[in-house]
Amino acid sequence: MSKNQSLKDTIFKEFLRNPALGPTEMSEKLGANYNSVKAAFAKLAEEGLLERSGRGNYEPSVPGILLNLMARVEALETKTP
Protein backbone atom coordinates (compact mmCIF):
# COMPACT_ATOMS: atom_id res chain seq x y z
CA MET A 1 0.00 0.00 0.00
CA SER A 2 1.32 3.42 -0.96
CA LYS A 3 1.95 5.94 1.80
CA ASN A 4 -0.03 8.50 -0.24
CA GLN A 5 -3.01 6.21 -0.67
CA SER A 6 -5.57 5.43 2.03
CA LEU A 7 -6.53 1.88 2.95
CA LYS A 8 -9.98 2.53 1.50
CA ASP A 9 -8.51 3.62 -1.86
CA THR A 10 -6.15 0.64 -1.90
CA ILE A 11 -9.03 -1.73 -1.18
CA PHE A 12 -11.20 -0.16 -3.88
CA LYS A 13 -8.50 -0.45 -6.56
CA GLU A 14 -7.63 -4.00 -5.54
CA PHE A 15 -11.32 -4.93 -5.49
CA LEU A 16 -11.80 -3.59 -9.03
CA ARG A 17 -8.89 -5.79 -10.14
CA ASN A 18 -10.43 -8.82 -8.41
CA PRO A 19 -14.11 -8.43 -7.42
CA ALA A 20 -14.15 -11.94 -5.94
CA LEU A 21 -12.23 -10.67 -2.89
CA GLY A 22 -14.39 -10.08 0.16
CA PRO A 23 -13.24 -8.41 3.38
CA THR A 24 -11.63 -11.60 4.73
CA GLU A 25 -9.62 -12.32 1.58
CA MET A 26 -8.74 -8.64 1.15
CA SER A 27 -7.41 -8.35 4.70
CA GLU A 28 -5.25 -11.44 4.10
CA LYS A 29 -4.00 -10.17 0.73
CA LEU A 30 -3.10 -6.72 2.07
CA GLY A 31 -1.96 -7.86 5.50
CA ALA A 32 -4.41 -5.38 7.00
CA ASN A 33 -6.64 -5.56 10.06
CA TYR A 34 -9.92 -7.32 9.21
CA ASN A 35 -12.10 -4.77 11.05
CA SER A 36 -10.42 -1.88 9.20
CA VAL A 37 -10.96 -3.62 5.86
CA LYS A 38 -14.58 -4.41 6.73
CA ALA A 39 -15.14 -0.76 7.66
CA ALA A 40 -13.58 0.38 4.37
CA PHE A 41 -15.91 -1.93 2.40
CA ALA A 42 -18.88 -0.50 4.32
CA LYS A 43 -17.72 3.07 3.60
CA LEU A 44 -17.29 2.30 -0.12
CA ALA A 45 -20.83 0.90 -0.17
CA GLU A 46 -22.12 3.96 1.69
CA GLU A 47 -20.43 6.20 -0.91
CA GLY A 48 -22.18 4.26 -3.69
CA LEU A 49 -19.02 2.75 -5.18
CA LEU A 50 -19.83 -0.81 -4.11
CA GLU A 51 -23.11 -2.65 -3.61
CA ARG A 52 -23.49 -5.23 -0.89
CA SER A 53 -24.92 -8.37 -2.47
CA GLY A 54 -24.92 -10.51 0.64
CA ARG A 55 -23.05 -11.14 3.84
CA GLY A 56 -19.41 -10.37 3.07
CA ASN A 57 -20.14 -10.12 -0.66
CA TYR A 58 -19.83 -6.94 -2.68
CA GLU A 59 -20.11 -5.94 -6.32
CA PRO A 60 -18.87 -2.81 -8.11
CA SER A 61 -21.60 -0.21 -8.57
CA VAL A 62 -20.98 0.94 -12.13
CA PRO A 63 -23.46 3.85 -11.94
CA GLY A 64 -21.95 4.99 -8.63
CA ILE A 65 -18.41 4.76 -9.98
CA LEU A 66 -19.33 6.72 -13.12
CA LEU A 67 -21.10 9.44 -11.13
CA ASN A 68 -18.08 9.72 -8.85
CA LEU A 69 -15.74 10.06 -11.84
CA MET A 70 -17.99 12.66 -13.47
CA ALA A 71 -18.01 14.73 -10.29
CA ARG A 72 -14.22 14.57 -10.12
CA VAL A 73 -13.87 15.65 -13.77
CA GLU A 74 -16.30 18.53 -13.22
CA ALA A 75 -14.36 19.64 -10.16
CA LEU A 76 -11.12 19.62 -12.15
CA GLU A 77 -12.72 21.53 -15.02
CA THR A 78 -14.05 24.28 -12.75
CA LYS A 79 -10.75 24.71 -10.93
CA THR A 80 -9.15 28.02 -11.84
CA PRO A 81 -5.38 28.13 -12.28
PyMOL Python script that loads the backbone (N, CA, C, O; Angstrom):
from pymol import cmd

cmd.read_pdbstr("""\
ATOM      1  N   MET A   1       0.849  -1.183   0.000  1.00  0.00           N
ATOM      2  CA  MET A   1       0.000   0.000   0.000  1.00  0.00           C
ATOM      3  C   MET A   1       0.886   1.234   0.000  1.00  0.00           C
ATOM      4  O   MET A   1       1.845   1.317   0.767  1.00  0.00           O
ATOM      5  N   SER A   2       0.567   2.185  -0.855  1.00  0.00           N
ATOM      6  CA  SER A   2       1.322   3.424  -0.963  1.00  0.00           C
ATOM      7  C   SER A   2       1.087   4.301   0.258  1.00  0.00           C
ATOM      8  O   SER A   2      -0.002   4.302   0.832  1.00  0.00           O
ATOM      9  N   LYS A   3       2.107   5.041   0.648  1.00  0.00           N
ATOM     10  CA  LYS A   3       1.955   5.944   1.796  1.00  0.00           C
ATOM     11  C   LYS A   3       1.004   7.084   1.469  1.00  0.00           C
ATOM     12  O   LYS A   3       0.414   7.676   2.373  1.00  0.00           O
ATOM     13  N   ASN A   4       0.847   7.403   0.174  1.00  0.00           N
ATOM     14  CA  ASN A   4      -0.027   8.497  -0.243  1.00  0.00           C
ATOM     15  C   ASN A   4      -1.447   8.036  -0.518  1.00  0.00           C
ATOM     16  O   ASN A   4      -2.300   8.849  -0.874  1.00  0.00           O
ATOM     17  N   GLN A   5      -1.709   6.776  -0.363  1.00  0.00           N
ATOM     18  CA  GLN A   5      -3.014   6.208  -0.674  1.00  0.00           C
ATOM     19  C   GLN A   5      -3.634   5.627   0.589  1.00  0.00           C
ATOM     20  O   GLN A   5      -2.971   4.899   1.328  1.00  0.00           O
ATOM     21  N   SER A   6      -4.891   5.941   0.838  1.00  0.00           N
ATOM     22  CA  SER A   6      -5.566   5.434   2.027  1.00  0.00           C
ATOM     23  C   SER A   6      -5.876   3.946   1.873  1.00  0.00           C
ATOM     24  O   SER A   6      -5.869   3.411   0.764  1.00  0.00           O
ATOM     25  N   LEU A   7      -6.144   3.298   2.985  1.00  0.00           N
ATOM     26  CA  LEU A   7      -6.525   1.883   2.950  1.00  0.00           C
ATOM     27  C   LEU A   7      -7.782   1.705   2.111  1.00  0.00           C
ATOM     28  O   LEU A   7      -7.886   0.751   1.340  1.00  0.00           O
ATOM     29  N   LYS A   8      -8.734   2.614   2.256  1.00  0.00           N
ATOM     30  CA  LYS A   8      -9.982   2.534   1.496  1.00  0.00           C
ATOM     31  C   LYS A   8      -9.706   2.589  -0.008  1.00  0.00           C
ATOM     32  O   LYS A   8     -10.271   1.803  -0.769  1.00  0.00           O
ATOM     33  N   ASP A   9      -8.845   3.508  -0.439  1.00  0.00           N
ATOM     34  CA  ASP A   9      -8.507   3.621  -1.859  1.00  0.00           C
ATOM     35  C   ASP A   9      -7.775   2.376  -2.353  1.00  0.00           C
ATOM     36  O   ASP A   9      -8.027   1.900  -3.460  1.00  0.00           O
ATOM     37  N   THR A  10      -6.876   1.854  -1.537  1.00  0.00           N
ATOM     38  CA  THR A  10      -6.146   0.640  -1.896  1.00  0.00           C
ATOM     39  C   THR A  10      -7.107  -0.527  -2.059  1.00  0.00           C
ATOM     40  O   THR A  10      -7.002  -1.297  -3.014  1.00  0.00           O
ATOM     41  N   ILE A  11      -8.036  -0.656  -1.132  1.00  0.00           N
ATOM     42  CA  ILE A  11      -9.027  -1.730  -1.180  1.00  0.00           C
ATOM     43  C   ILE A  11      -9.894  -1.589  -2.421  1.00  0.00           C
ATOM     44  O   ILE A  11     -10.162  -2.580  -3.100  1.00  0.00           O
ATOM     45  N   PHE A  12     -10.337  -0.372  -2.729  1.00  0.00           N
ATOM     46  CA  PHE A  12     -11.200  -0.161  -3.883  1.00  0.00           C
ATOM     47  C   PHE A  12     -10.484  -0.547  -5.177  1.00  0.00           C
ATOM     48  O   PHE A  12     -11.060  -1.241  -6.015  1.00  0.00           O
ATOM     49  N   LYS A  13      -9.256  -0.114  -5.348  1.00  0.00           N
ATOM     50  CA  LYS A  13      -8.500  -0.445  -6.561  1.00  0.00           C
ATOM     51  C   LYS A  13      -8.247  -1.950  -6.661  1.00  0.00           C
ATOM     52  O   LYS A  13      -8.377  -2.543  -7.732  1.00  0.00           O
ATOM     53  N   GLU A  14      -7.889  -2.548  -5.545  1.00  0.00           N
ATOM     54  CA  GLU A  14      -7.630  -3.998  -5.538  1.00  0.00           C
ATOM     55  C   GLU A  14      -8.920  -4.767  -5.818  1.00  0.00           C
ATOM     56  O   GLU A  14      -8.907  -5.779  -6.519  1.00  0.00           O
ATOM     57  N   PHE A  15     -10.028  -4.282  -5.268  1.00  0.00           N
ATOM     58  CA  PHE A  15     -11.324  -4.927  -5.494  1.00  0.00           C
ATOM     59  C   PHE A  15     -11.712  -4.855  -6.966  1.00  0.00           C
ATOM     60  O   PHE A  15     -12.228  -5.829  -7.514  1.00  0.00           O
ATOM     61  N   LEU A  16     -11.470  -3.713  -7.614  1.00  0.00           N
ATOM     62  CA  LEU A  16     -11.802  -3.590  -9.032  1.00  0.00           C
ATOM     63  C   LEU A  16     -10.966  -4.547  -9.878  1.00  0.00           C
ATOM     64  O   LEU A  16     -11.424  -5.030 -10.914  1.00  0.00           O
ATOM     65  N   ARG A  17      -9.736  -4.819  -9.433  1.00  0.00           N
ATOM     66  CA  ARG A  17      -8.891  -5.792 -10.142  1.00  0.00           C
ATOM     67  C   ARG A  17      -9.399  -7.217  -9.933  1.00  0.00           C
ATOM     68  O   ARG A  17      -9.280  -8.061 -10.821  1.00  0.00           O
ATOM     69  N   ASN A  18      -9.969  -7.481  -8.745  1.00  0.00           N
ATOM     70  CA  ASN A  18     -10.426  -8.825  -8.409  1.00  0.00           C
ATOM     71  C   ASN A  18     -11.682  -8.740  -7.536  1.00  0.00           C
ATOM     72  O   ASN A  18     -11.590  -8.808  -6.310  1.00  0.00           O
ATOM     73  N   PRO A  19     -12.866  -8.591  -8.167  1.00  0.00           N
ATOM     74  CA  PRO A  19     -14.114  -8.435  -7.416  1.00  0.00           C
ATOM     75  C   PRO A  19     -14.528  -9.649  -6.591  1.00  0.00           C
ATOM     76  O   PRO A  19     -15.495  -9.575  -5.832  1.00  0.00           O
ATOM     77  N   ALA A  20     -13.817 -10.758  -6.726  1.00  0.00           N
ATOM     78  CA  ALA A  20     -14.150 -11.940  -5.936  1.00  0.00           C
ATOM     79  C   ALA A  20     -13.655 -11.803  -4.490  1.00  0.00           C
ATOM     80  O   ALA A  20     -14.062 -12.574  -3.621  1.00  0.00           O
ATOM     81  N   LEU A  21     -12.784 -10.830  -4.233  1.00  0.00           N
ATOM     82  CA  LEU A  21     -12.232 -10.668  -2.886  1.00  0.00           C
ATOM     83  C   LEU A  21     -13.236  -9.988  -1.963  1.00  0.00           C
ATOM     84  O   LEU A  21     -13.693  -8.877  -2.233  1.00  0.00           O
ATOM     85  N   GLY A  22     -13.569 -10.664  -0.883  1.00  0.00           N
ATOM     86  CA  GLY A  22     -14.391 -10.077   0.164  1.00  0.00           C
ATOM     87  C   GLY A  22     -13.483  -9.515   1.240  1.00  0.00           C
ATOM     88  O   GLY A  22     -12.260  -9.558   1.098  1.00  0.00           O
ATOM     89  N   PRO A  23     -14.053  -8.990   2.308  1.00  0.00           N
ATOM     90  CA  PRO A  23     -13.243  -8.413   3.377  1.00  0.00           C
ATOM     91  C   PRO A  23     -12.209  -9.378   3.970  1.00  0.00           C
ATOM     92  O   PRO A  23     -11.085  -8.967   4.260  1.00  0.00           O
ATOM     93  N   THR A  24     -12.566 -10.632   4.152  1.00  0.00           N
ATOM     94  CA  THR A  24     -11.627 -11.596   4.730  1.00  0.00           C
ATOM     95  C   THR A  24     -10.433 -11.806   3.814  1.00  0.00           C
ATOM     96  O   THR A  24      -9.285 -11.722   4.251  1.00  0.00           O
ATOM     97  N   GLU A  25     -10.705 -12.079   2.543  1.00  0.00           N
ATOM     98  CA  GLU A  25      -9.622 -12.316   1.584  1.00  0.00           C
ATOM     99  C   GLU A  25      -8.783 -11.057   1.362  1.00  0.00           C
ATOM    100  O   GLU A  25      -7.564 -11.128   1.205  1.00  0.00           O
ATOM    101  N   MET A  26      -9.459  -9.900   1.351  1.00  0.00           N
ATOM    102  CA  MET A  26      -8.742  -8.643   1.146  1.00  0.00           C
ATOM    103  C   MET A  26      -7.808  -8.349   2.313  1.00  0.00           C
ATOM    104  O   MET A  26      -6.682  -7.895   2.107  1.00  0.00           O
ATOM    105  N   SER A  27      -8.267  -8.604   3.538  1.00  0.00           N
ATOM    106  CA  SER A  27      -7.405  -8.349   4.697  1.00  0.00           C
ATOM    107  C   SER A  27      -6.186  -9.264   4.661  1.00  0.00           C
ATOM    108  O   SER A  27      -5.086  -8.847   5.025  1.00  0.00           O
ATOM    109  N   GLU A  28      -6.373 -10.506   4.227  1.00  0.00           N
ATOM    110  CA  GLU A  28      -5.248 -11.436   4.103  1.00  0.00           C
ATOM    111  C   GLU A  28      -4.287 -10.989   3.002  1.00  0.00           C
ATOM    112  O   GLU A  28      -3.071 -11.011   3.192  1.00  0.00           O
ATOM    113  N   LYS A  29      -4.826 -10.589   1.864  1.00  0.00           N
ATOM    114  CA  LYS A  29      -3.999 -10.167   0.729  1.00  0.00           C
ATOM    115  C   LYS A  29      -3.162  -8.932   1.068  1.00  0.00           C
ATOM    116  O   LYS A  29      -1.984  -8.852   0.720  1.00  0.00           O
ATOM    117  N   LEU A  30      -3.790  -7.968   1.756  1.00  0.00           N
ATOM    118  CA  LEU A  30      -3.102  -6.719   2.069  1.00  0.00           C
ATOM    119  C   LEU A  30      -2.346  -6.755   3.397  1.00  0.00           C
ATOM    120  O   LEU A  30      -1.565  -5.852   3.697  1.00  0.00           O
ATOM    121  N   GLY A  31      -2.581  -7.796   4.183  1.00  0.00           N
ATOM    122  CA  GLY A  31      -1.960  -7.858   5.502  1.00  0.00           C
ATOM    123  C   GLY A  31      -2.487  -6.769   6.418  1.00  0.00           C
ATOM    124  O   GLY A  31      -1.766  -6.230   7.257  1.00  0.00           O
ATOM    125  N   ALA A  32      -3.780  -6.454   6.234  1.00  0.00           N
ATOM    126  CA  ALA A  32      -4.411  -5.380   7.003  1.00  0.00           C
ATOM    127  C   ALA A  32      -5.383  -5.966   8.026  1.00  0.00           C
ATOM    128  O   ALA A  32      -5.829  -7.107   7.900  1.00  0.00           O
ATOM    129  N   ASN A  33      -5.693  -5.177   9.020  1.00  0.00           N
ATOM    130  CA  ASN A  33      -6.640  -5.565  10.061  1.00  0.00           C
ATOM    131  C   ASN A  33      -8.020  -5.806   9.452  1.00  0.00           C
ATOM    132  O   ASN A  33      -8.530  -4.971   8.704  1.00  0.00           O
ATOM    133  N   TYR A  34      -8.618  -6.949   9.775  1.00  0.00           N
ATOM    134  CA  TYR A  34      -9.918  -7.321   9.213  1.00  0.00           C
ATOM    135  C   TYR A  34     -10.983  -6.266   9.484  1.00  0.00           C
ATOM    136  O   TYR A  34     -11.735  -5.911   8.577  1.00  0.00           O
ATOM    137  N   ASN A  35     -11.062  -5.757  10.711  1.00  0.00           N
ATOM    138  CA  ASN A  35     -12.099  -4.773  11.053  1.00  0.00           C
ATOM    139  C   ASN A  35     -11.926  -3.479  10.263  1.00  0.00           C
ATOM    140  O   ASN A  35     -12.913  -2.846   9.889  1.00  0.00           O
ATOM    141  N   SER A  36     -10.682  -3.084  10.007  1.00  0.00           N
ATOM    142  CA  SER A  36     -10.420  -1.885   9.202  1.00  0.00           C
ATOM    143  C   SER A  36     -10.847  -2.106   7.758  1.00  0.00           C
ATOM    144  O   SER A  36     -11.409  -1.211   7.127  1.00  0.00           O
ATOM    145  N   VAL A  37     -10.580  -3.290   7.241  1.00  0.00           N
ATOM    146  CA  VAL A  37     -10.961  -3.621   5.865  1.00  0.00           C
ATOM    147  C   VAL A  37     -12.485  -3.680   5.751  1.00  0.00           C
ATOM    148  O   VAL A  37     -13.062  -3.158   4.797  1.00  0.00           O
ATOM    149  N   LYS A  38     -13.122  -4.308   6.714  1.00  0.00           N
ATOM    150  CA  LYS A  38     -14.582  -4.411   6.729  1.00  0.00           C
ATOM    151  C   LYS A  38     -15.212  -3.013   6.769  1.00  0.00           C
ATOM    152  O   LYS A  38     -16.200  -2.751   6.083  1.00  0.00           O
ATOM    153  N   ALA A  39     -14.638  -2.129   7.571  1.00  0.00           N
ATOM    154  CA  ALA A  39     -15.139  -0.755   7.657  1.00  0.00           C
ATOM    155  C   ALA A  39     -14.946  -0.017   6.335  1.00  0.00           C
ATOM    156  O   ALA A  39     -15.805   0.770   5.937  1.00  0.00           O
ATOM    157  N   ALA A  40     -13.843  -0.258   5.659  1.00  0.00           N
ATOM    158  CA  ALA A  40     -13.584   0.383   4.370  1.00  0.00           C
ATOM    159  C   ALA A  40     -14.592  -0.103   3.327  1.00  0.00           C
ATOM    160  O   ALA A  40     -15.097   0.697   2.539  1.00  0.00           O
ATOM    161  N   PHE A  41     -14.888  -1.405   3.315  1.00  0.00           N
ATOM    162  CA  PHE A  41     -15.905  -1.927   2.402  1.00  0.00           C
ATOM    163  C   PHE A  41     -17.253  -1.262   2.686  1.00  0.00           C
ATOM    164  O   PHE A  41     -17.959  -0.874   1.755  1.00  0.00           O
ATOM    165  N   ALA A  42     -17.612  -1.127   3.949  1.00  0.00           N
ATOM    166  CA  ALA A  42     -18.880  -0.499   4.321  1.00  0.00           C
ATOM    167  C   ALA A  42     -18.912   0.958   3.864  1.00  0.00           C
ATOM    168  O   ALA A  42     -19.937   1.432   3.374  1.00  0.00           O
ATOM    169  N   LYS A  43     -17.808   1.660   4.020  1.00  0.00           N
ATOM    170  CA  LYS A  43     -17.722   3.069   3.605  1.00  0.00           C
ATOM    171  C   LYS A  43     -17.840   3.183   2.084  1.00  0.00           C
ATOM    172  O   LYS A  43     -18.519   4.082   1.587  1.00  0.00           O
ATOM    173  N   LEU A  44     -17.192   2.289   1.344  1.00  0.00           N
ATOM    174  CA  LEU A  44     -17.289   2.300  -0.119  1.00  0.00           C
ATOM    175  C   LEU A  44     -18.728   2.036  -0.564  1.00  0.00           C
ATOM    176  O   LEU A  44     -19.194   2.623  -1.541  1.00  0.00           O
ATOM    177  N   ALA A  45     -19.422   1.167   0.140  1.00  0.00           N
ATOM    178  CA  ALA A  45     -20.829   0.904  -0.169  1.00  0.00           C
ATOM    179  C   ALA A  45     -21.676   2.126   0.162  1.00  0.00           C
ATOM    180  O   ALA A  45     -22.572   2.487  -0.601  1.00  0.00           O
ATOM    181  N   GLU A  46     -21.402   2.758   1.284  1.00  0.00           N
ATOM    182  CA  GLU A  46     -22.124   3.961   1.691  1.00  0.00           C
ATOM    183  C   GLU A  46     -21.936   5.086   0.665  1.00  0.00           C
ATOM    184  O   GLU A  46     -22.856   5.862   0.407  1.00  0.00           O
ATOM    185  N   GLU A  47     -20.738   5.162   0.087  1.00  0.00           N
ATOM    186  CA  GLU A  47     -20.433   6.196  -0.907  1.00  0.00           C
ATOM    187  C   GLU A  47     -20.983   5.845  -2.288  1.00  0.00           C
ATOM    188  O   GLU A  47     -20.877   6.647  -3.215  1.00  0.00           O
ATOM    189  N   GLY A  48     -21.567   4.661  -2.434  1.00  0.00           N
ATOM    190  CA  GLY A  48     -22.179   4.258  -3.692  1.00  0.00           C
ATOM    191  C   GLY A  48     -21.224   3.644  -4.690  1.00  0.00           C
ATOM    192  O   GLY A  48     -21.592   3.447  -5.849  1.00  0.00           O
ATOM    193  N   LEU A  49     -19.998   3.333  -4.271  1.00  0.00           N
ATOM    194  CA  LEU A  49     -19.018   2.755  -5.182  1.00  0.00           C
ATOM    195  C   LEU A  49     -19.116   1.231  -5.237  1.00  0.00           C
ATOM    196  O   LEU A  49     -18.753   0.615  -6.239  1.00  0.00           O
ATOM    197  N   LEU A  50     -19.604   0.634  -4.166  1.00  0.00           N
ATOM    198  CA  LEU A  50     -19.832  -0.811  -4.115  1.00  0.00           C
ATOM    199  C   LEU A  50     -21.263  -1.051  -3.689  1.00  0.00           C
ATOM    200  O   LEU A  50     -21.883  -0.208  -3.041  1.00  0.00           O
ATOM    201  N   GLU A  51     -21.785  -2.217  -4.061  1.00  0.00           N
ATOM    202  CA  GLU A  51     -23.106  -2.649  -3.607  1.00  0.00           C
ATOM    203  C   GLU A  51     -22.924  -3.938  -2.825  1.00  0.00           C
ATOM    204  O   GLU A  51     -22.210  -4.843  -3.256  1.00  0.00           O
ATOM    205  N   ARG A  52     -23.563  -4.011  -1.695  1.00  0.00           N
ATOM    206  CA  ARG A  52     -23.489  -5.230  -0.891  1.00  0.00           C
ATOM    207  C   ARG A  52     -24.511  -6.216  -1.443  1.00  0.00           C
ATOM    208  O   ARG A  52     -25.707  -5.929  -1.487  1.00  0.00           O
ATOM    209  N   SER A  53     -24.027  -7.378  -1.864  1.00  0.00           N
ATOM    210  CA  SER A  53     -24.919  -8.369  -2.472  1.00  0.00           C
ATOM    211  C   SER A  53     -25.201  -9.535  -1.536  1.00  0.00           C
ATOM    212  O   SER A  53     -25.869 -10.495  -1.921  1.00  0.00           O
ATOM    213  N   GLY A  54     -24.710  -9.458  -0.345  1.00  0.00           N
ATOM    214  CA  GLY A  54     -24.922 -10.510   0.640  1.00  0.00           C
ATOM    215  C   GLY A  54     -23.892 -10.363   1.734  1.00  0.00           C
ATOM    216  O   GLY A  54     -23.034  -9.483   1.680  1.00  0.00           O
ATOM    217  N   ARG A  55     -23.978 -11.217   2.714  1.00  0.00           N
ATOM    218  CA  ARG A  55     -23.053 -11.141   3.843  1.00  0.00           C
ATOM    219  C   ARG A  55     -21.614 -11.352   3.369  1.00  0.00           C
ATOM    220  O   ARG A  55     -21.246 -12.442   2.933  1.00  0.00           O
ATOM    221  N   GLY A  56     -20.810 -10.295   3.463  1.00  0.00           N
ATOM    222  CA  GLY A  56     -19.408 -10.366   3.066  1.00  0.00           C
ATOM    223  C   GLY A  56     -19.177 -10.362   1.562  1.00  0.00           C
ATOM    224  O   GLY A  56     -18.052 -10.555   1.100  1.00  0.00           O
ATOM    225  N   ASN A  57     -20.245 -10.141   0.797  1.00  0.00           N
ATOM    226  CA  ASN A  57     -20.143 -10.124  -0.663  1.00  0.00           C
ATOM    227  C   ASN A  57     -20.475  -8.739  -1.199  1.00  0.00           C
ATOM    228  O   ASN A  57     -21.468  -8.127  -0.807  1.00  0.00           O
ATOM    229  N   TYR A  58     -19.643  -8.265  -2.085  1.00  0.00           N
ATOM    230  CA  TYR A  58     -19.832  -6.945  -2.678  1.00  0.00           C
ATOM    231  C   TYR A  58     -19.652  -7.033  -4.178  1.00  0.00           C
ATOM    232  O   TYR A  58     -18.998  -7.941  -4.691  1.00  0.00           O
ATOM    233  N   GLU A  59     -20.244  -6.068  -4.878  1.00  0.00           N
ATOM    234  CA  GLU A  59     -20.110  -5.938  -6.324  1.00  0.00           C
ATOM    235  C   GLU A  59     -19.811  -4.472  -6.628  1.00  0.00           C
ATOM    236  O   GLU A  59     -20.233  -3.586  -5.885  1.00  0.00           O
ATOM    237  N   PRO A  60     -19.084  -4.211  -7.718  1.00  0.00           N
ATOM    238  CA  PRO A  60     -18.872  -2.812  -8.108  1.00  0.00           C
ATOM    239  C   PRO A  60     -20.210  -2.191  -8.516  1.00  0.00           C
ATOM    240  O   PRO A  60     -21.036  -2.845  -9.152  1.00  0.00           O
ATOM    241  N   SER A  61     -20.414  -0.944  -8.150  1.00  0.00           N
ATOM    242  CA  SER A  61     -21.599  -0.209  -8.574  1.00  0.00           C
ATOM    243  C   SER A  61     -21.190   0.684  -9.736  1.00  0.00           C
ATOM    244  O   SER A  61     -20.684   1.788  -9.537  1.00  0.00           O
ATOM    245  N   VAL A  62     -21.413   0.197 -10.944  1.00  0.00           N
ATOM    246  CA  VAL A  62     -20.979   0.938 -12.133  1.00  0.00           C
ATOM    247  C   VAL A  62     -21.599   2.336 -12.171  1.00  0.00           C
ATOM    248  O   VAL A  62     -20.874   3.300 -12.418  1.00  0.00           O
ATOM    249  N   PRO A  63     -22.907   2.492 -11.936  1.00  0.00           N
ATOM    250  CA  PRO A  63     -23.455   3.853 -11.939  1.00  0.00           C
ATOM    251  C   PRO A  63     -22.803   4.747 -10.877  1.00  0.00           C
ATOM    252  O   PRO A  63     -22.509   5.912 -11.141  1.00  0.00           O
ATOM    253  N   GLY A  64     -22.583   4.208  -9.696  1.00  0.00           N
ATOM    254  CA  GLY A  64     -21.947   4.988  -8.628  1.00  0.00           C
ATOM    255  C   GLY A  64     -20.529   5.387  -8.978  1.00  0.00           C
ATOM    256  O   GLY A  64     -20.111   6.512  -8.703  1.00  0.00           O
ATOM    257  N   ILE A  65     -19.790   4.478  -9.577  1.00  0.00           N
ATOM    258  CA  ILE A  65     -18.412   4.757  -9.977  1.00  0.00           C
ATOM    259  C   ILE A  65     -18.394   5.837 -11.048  1.00  0.00           C
ATOM    260  O   ILE A  65     -17.588   6.765 -10.979  1.00  0.00           O
ATOM    261  N   LEU A  66     -19.281   5.724 -12.043  1.00  0.00           N
ATOM    262  CA  LEU A  66     -19.333   6.718 -13.116  1.00  0.00           C
ATOM    263  C   LEU A  66     -19.725   8.097 -12.590  1.00  0.00           C
ATOM    264  O   LEU A  66     -19.132   9.101 -12.986  1.00  0.00           O
ATOM    265  N   LEU A  67     -20.711   8.154 -11.710  1.00  0.00           N
ATOM    266  CA  LEU A  67     -21.104   9.441 -11.130  1.00  0.00           C
ATOM    267  C   LEU A  67     -19.962  10.068 -10.341  1.00  0.00           C
ATOM    268  O   LEU A  67     -19.751  11.279 -10.395  1.00  0.00           O
ATOM    269  N   ASN A  68     -19.231   9.238  -9.613  1.00  0.00           N
ATOM    270  CA  ASN A  68     -18.083   9.722  -8.849  1.00  0.00           C
ATOM    271  C   ASN A  68     -17.015  10.290  -9.782  1.00  0.00           C
ATOM    272  O   ASN A  68     -16.458  11.354  -9.514  1.00  0.00           O
ATOM    273  N   LEU A  69     -16.731   9.590 -10.869  1.00  0.00           N
ATOM    274  CA  LEU A  69     -15.742  10.064 -11.839  1.00  0.00           C
ATOM    275  C   LEU A  69     -16.190  11.355 -12.507  1.00  0.00           C
ATOM    276  O   LEU A  69     -15.387  12.267 -12.709  1.00  0.00           O
ATOM    277  N   MET A  70     -17.472  11.433 -12.849  1.00  0.00           N
ATOM    278  CA  MET A  70     -17.990  12.655 -13.474  1.00  0.00           C
ATOM    279  C   MET A  70     -17.860  13.850 -12.540  1.00  0.00           C
ATOM    280  O   MET A  70     -17.506  14.946 -12.975  1.00  0.00           O
ATOM    281  N   ALA A  71     -18.142  13.646 -11.273  1.00  0.00           N
ATOM    282  CA  ALA A  71     -18.012  14.728 -10.291  1.00  0.00           C
ATOM    283  C   ALA A  71     -16.561  15.177 -10.170  1.00  0.00           C
ATOM    284  O   ALA A  71     -16.286  16.371 -10.045  1.00  0.00           O
ATOM    285  N   ARG A  72     -15.638  14.226 -10.206  1.00  0.00           N
ATOM    286  CA  ARG A  72     -14.216  14.574 -10.124  1.00  0.00           C
ATOM    287  C   ARG A  72     -13.763  15.358 -11.355  1.00  0.00           C
ATOM    288  O   ARG A  72     -13.007  16.323 -11.236  1.00  0.00           O
ATOM    289  N   VAL A  73     -14.224  14.946 -12.528  1.00  0.00           N
ATOM    290  CA  VAL A  73     -13.867  15.645 -13.766  1.00  0.00           C
ATOM    291  C   VAL A  73     -14.429  17.076 -13.721  1.00  0.00           C
ATOM    292  O   VAL A  73     -13.727  18.034 -14.046  1.00  0.00           O
ATOM    293  N   GLU A  74     -15.691  17.209 -13.320  1.00  0.00           N
ATOM    294  CA  GLU A  74     -16.297  18.531 -13.219  1.00  0.00           C
ATOM    295  C   GLU A  74     -15.539  19.420 -12.252  1.00  0.00           C
ATOM    296  O   GLU A  74     -15.343  20.605 -12.524  1.00  0.00           O
ATOM    297  N   ALA A  75     -15.113  18.870 -11.134  1.00  0.00           N
ATOM    298  CA  ALA A  75     -14.357  19.641 -10.159  1.00  0.00           C
ATOM    299  C   ALA A  75     -13.029  20.107 -10.756  1.00  0.00           C
ATOM    300  O   ALA A  75     -12.608  21.241 -10.528  1.00  0.00           O
ATOM    301  N   LEU A  76     -12.378  19.242 -11.511  1.00  0.00           N
ATOM    302  CA  LEU A  76     -11.125  19.623 -12.153  1.00  0.00           C
ATOM    303  C   LEU A  76     -11.338  20.680 -13.220  1.00  0.00           C
ATOM    304  O   LEU A  76     -10.518  21.586 -13.369  1.00  0.00           O
ATOM    305  N   GLU A  77     -12.423  20.576 -13.959  1.00  0.00           N
ATOM    306  CA  GLU A  77     -12.719  21.535 -15.022  1.00  0.00           C
ATOM    307  C   GLU A  77     -13.050  22.913 -14.487  1.00  0.00           C
ATOM    308  O   GLU A  77     -12.753  23.915 -15.138  1.00  0.00           O
ATOM    309  N   THR A  78     -13.660  22.984 -13.310  1.00  0.00           N
ATOM    310  CA  THR A  78     -14.048  24.281 -12.750  1.00  0.00           C
ATOM    311  C   THR A  78     -12.945  24.914 -11.919  1.00  0.00           C
ATOM    312  O   THR A  78     -13.064  26.065 -11.500  1.00  0.00           O
ATOM    313  N   LYS A  79     -11.886  24.179 -11.681  1.00  0.00           N
ATOM    314  CA  LYS A  79     -10.750  24.714 -10.925  1.00  0.00           C
ATOM    315  C   LYS A  79     -10.084  25.810 -11.742  1.00  0.00           C
ATOM    316  O   LYS A  79      -9.794  25.624 -12.924  1.00  0.00           O
ATOM    317  N   THR A  80      -9.842  26.951 -11.112  1.00  0.00           N
ATOM    318  CA  THR A  80      -9.155  28.021 -11.838  1.00  0.00           C
ATOM    319  C   THR A  80      -7.664  27.975 -11.494  1.00  0.00           C
ATOM    320  O   THR A  80      -7.281  27.742 -10.348  1.00  0.00           O
ATOM    321  N   PRO A  81      -6.839  28.204 -12.511  1.00  0.00           N
ATOM    322  CA  PRO A  81      -5.379  28.129 -12.276  1.00  0.00           C
ATOM    323  C   PRO A  81      -4.858  29.245 -11.402  1.00  0.00           C
ATOM    324  O   PRO A  81      -3.660  29.305 -11.125  1.00  0.00           O
TER     325      PRO A  81
END
""", "prot")
cmd.dss("prot")
cmd.show_as("cartoon", "prot")
cmd.util.cbc("prot")
cmd.orient("prot")
